[in-house]
C-alpha cells in the first residue's frame, strides 16, 4: 500500500482540523529545528573559530 498525493493531502487536512493552523505551524517549526540540530550533531567536524574575532569583554 503506497500513499499518493491525494491521500497525503487528506491526512494533512485532517491534522490541520484537529490541531489548528497555528499549532500545526509551531509543530512543524519545532520538527525542523530538531532535524537541523540532529544533522549538525552528526558531523564530526568542528567549526574552526575565527582567529581575528575581537574580544567580547573589556577588562
PEUR-V226003 format. One record per residue. N is the residue number from 0. RES is the residue in three letters. PSI is psi as a letter, one per 20 degrees, with the letter a starting at -180 (NA if undefined). OMEGA is omega in whole degrees, 0 to 359 (NA if undefined). D_CENTER is the distance of its C-alpha to the mean C-alpha in Angstrom with 2 decimals. Layout:
n=N res=RES psi=PSI omega=OMEGA d_center=D_CENTER
n=N res=RES psi=PSI omega=OMEGA d_center=D_CENTER
This chain:
n=0 res=UNK psi=p omega=180 d_center=28.49
n=1 res=UNK psi=q omega=177 d_center=25.82
n=2 res=UNK psi=p omega=177 d_center=23.50
n=3 res=UNK psi=a omega=180 d_center=24.02
n=4 res=UNK psi=g omega=181 d_center=22.62
n=5 res=UNK psi=g omega=180 d_center=24.89
n=6 res=UNK psi=g omega=178 d_center=23.92
n=7 res=UNK psi=h omega=178 d_center=20.15
n=8 res=UNK psi=h omega=178 d_center=20.96
n=9 res=UNK psi=g omega=178 d_center=23.14
n=10 res=UNK psi=g omega=179 d_center=20.56
n=11 res=UNK psi=g omega=179 d_center=18.06
n=12 res=UNK psi=g omega=179 d_center=20.98
n=13 res=UNK psi=g omega=180 d_center=21.88
n=14 res=UNK psi=g omega=179 d_center=18.48
n=15 res=UNK psi=h omega=179 d_center=18.50
n=16 res=UNK psi=g omega=182 d_center=22.10
n=17 res=UNK psi=g omega=186 d_center=21.48
n=18 res=UNK psi=h omega=184 d_center=18.60
n=19 res=UNK psi=q omega=184 d_center=19.22
n=20 res=UNK psi=h omega=181 d_center=17.20
n=21 res=UNK psi=g omega=181 d_center=16.10
n=22 res=UNK psi=h omega=178 d_center=14.81
n=23 res=UNK psi=g omega=178 d_center=13.21
n=24 res=UNK psi=h omega=179 d_center=11.19
n=25 res=UNK psi=g omega=179 d_center=10.27
n=26 res=UNK psi=g omega=179 d_center=9.34
n=27 res=UNK psi=h omega=178 d_center=7.08
n=28 res=UNK psi=g omega=179 d_center=5.42
n=29 res=UNK psi=h omega=177 d_center=5.48
n=30 res=UNK psi=g omega=178 d_center=4.56
n=31 res=UNK psi=g omega=179 d_center=1.30
n=32 res=UNK psi=h omega=178 d_center=2.69
n=33 res=UNK psi=g omega=178 d_center=4.93
n=34 res=UNK psi=h omega=179 d_center=4.96
n=35 res=UNK psi=g omega=179 d_center=5.20
n=36 res=UNK psi=g omega=178 d_center=7.59
n=37 res=UNK psi=g omega=180 d_center=9.24
n=38 res=UNK psi=g omega=179 d_center=9.92
n=39 res=UNK psi=h omega=181 d_center=11.33
n=40 res=UNK psi=i omega=178 d_center=13.42
n=41 res=UNK psi=h omega=181 d_center=14.83
n=42 res=UNK psi=p omega=181 d_center=16.69
n=43 res=UNK psi=i omega=183 d_center=19.96
n=44 res=UNK psi=p omega=175 d_center=20.80
n=45 res=UNK psi=q omega=178 d_center=20.89
n=46 res=UNK psi=p omega=180 d_center=20.56
n=47 res=UNK psi=q omega=178 d_center=24.08
n=48 res=UNK psi=q omega=180 d_center=24.84
n=49 res=UNK psi=o omega=182 d_center=26.61
n=50 res=UNK psi=i omega=182 d_center=30.33
n=51 res=UNK psi=j omega=179 d_center=31.23
n=52 res=UNK psi=p omega=181 d_center=28.91
n=53 res=UNK psi=q omega=179 d_center=31.18
n=54 res=UNK psi=q omega=182 d_center=31.61
n=55 res=UNK psi=i omega=182 d_center=29.71
n=56 res=UNK psi=p omega=179 d_center=32.54
n=57 res=UNK psi=p omega=182 d_center=36.19
n=58 res=UNK psi=NA omega=NA d_center=38.82
